[in-house]
Amino acid sequence: MKKLVALLLAGALCLGLAACGSDPAPAGSAGGEQGGTASAELNIYMWEDYISDELVSTFEADNNCTVNISYMSDNADPINKLSAGAGDEYDLIMTCDAYMESLINAGYIEQINTANIPNTANLNEGYWVAKDYCVPYLGNYIYIVVNTETCPIEITSYNDLIDPALKGEIGSVDGARNLFPIALVALGYDPNSTSETELAEAYEWLTKYHENVFAYGNVDANLVSGDVSVGFMYDGNAAWAMDETGEGVLKVADFTEDPVQLGWDLFVIPKGAKHIDLAEKFLNYMLDAEVMAKNLESYPYTCPNDAAVAAASEEYQNHPCRTFDYKANVFFQEDVGEAMQIYDNYYNQLKVGQ
């Protein structure tokens, strides 16, 4: 059964955030905390450009340890690591809410003892899926952002994204689980549909969307440079782009009928991890209100840590990315199980232009 789940997860996953990968960090020293002596190394696998180097250095100094961080390049990477026995290399791995059910059922991750992570009390439990197996880190609303000066049409729904007037005008995030939901919503279906018929229709919708896409990835840079006038993008990247272009040039598209997708990046402890003691300390450290508030200065994504949001700067709290009513109309990515193979097949066809 585990082998089947591993094949479904690893074989069916596809591109997520656009990040650069690197070679895995070396495995840390064996053994956990004994008699007050901390593990010498903590090995983490996560997205790049997502955590403050300064905060990591402070944790290393405070705990007399070395933190080795390796970077994933797409959402399939952590699943491949976990299904291959990632505890031999890593103590913390970042994945997302869309795959938690399958990971738990396959037995790839450890249960988390939240009694050793008291700062979990800062988390908004409404954003905490699979509470016994993960700790939420940061999240991403995926917005439509428009250049108010150059966008050729008014965008009020996902269906507007397939208007021929937008040919070559869209910068887009990548990934089947990011793209298919907007097509499904546009067609009036469940954004987490497992129906092959509905996914086939969504694929046809996405072929029209694909014709309008200038590039996948680097959406903030393409908006700032003027190469695109529309961005389908993560909220943190939208904040950077808005700050770079100046007040009023970019704005989140004004529509409320279609729901906005919200996904969470989570830390899990792989089965057999060698330094669980230090992993728990690191999670507790990053959940500290002041620590995460500091992290949000560099990485202004949606944060599930209510105490950190309250401690964050006024600039973060009052940024245009956070001062509108979309939060009342959202959907989450759910684990679609074996249907991920269908998503993957259609997604691969989309990207090769078949």
Protein Blocks (a to p, Z undefined) as FASTA:
>chain_A
ZZmmmmmmmmmgccddddddddddddddedideehiacfbdcddddehibcfklmmmmmm
mnopaddddddfbfklmmmmmmnopmlmpmbdcddfklmmmmmmnopaccddfklmmmlm
mpcfklmghkllcccfbdcdddddddfklmmbdcfbfklmmgmklgokaccdedjklmmm
mmmmmnopafkbcbfklmmmmmmmmmmmmmmpmbgcjklmmmmnopacbdcddfklmmmm
mmmnoghkaccdddfkbccddddddddddehiablmlmmmmmmmmmpmklmmmmmmmmcc
ddfblklmmmmcfklmmgmklmccklmmccddddekjmlmmmmmmmmmmmnoZZ
